[in-house]
Amino acid sequence: MVVPDETGAIVRGRRGREFLEPGNLDEVLRAVGQCRGATIEPRSTRQWIRRSGDAVIDGRIVSVVNESYTFVSDHIRRVVRIAERGRQVVPPRGSARAPECREPIQCRAG
């Protein structure tokens, strides 16, 4: 299974942010869904970075999707923080209670 790289346009925003408007999100989610054995429908996505010269110093990806399996559907919100090398990002409140994955996540054949 090959998941394509996300492509799209970069739009300048306020406070030095650059927003990615994905152009092939449906294609990416279709490939990820095949890998996971699910149908994935995008609800919303918001991705931005802030640069200092050529270095990315800050950013965030917020993605909301519906994942549908044979007998169950999930509404999933993912948030990813991006920080420059050497800079620490404070985890969100309540994350200390979140369980850790002990086994490696594997793609299963559909």
Secondary structure by P-SEA (a helix, b strand, c coil): cccccbbbbbbbbccbbbbbbcccaaaaaaaaaaaacbbbbbccccccccccccccccbbbbbbbbbbccccccbbbbbbbbbcccbbbbcccccccccccccccccccc
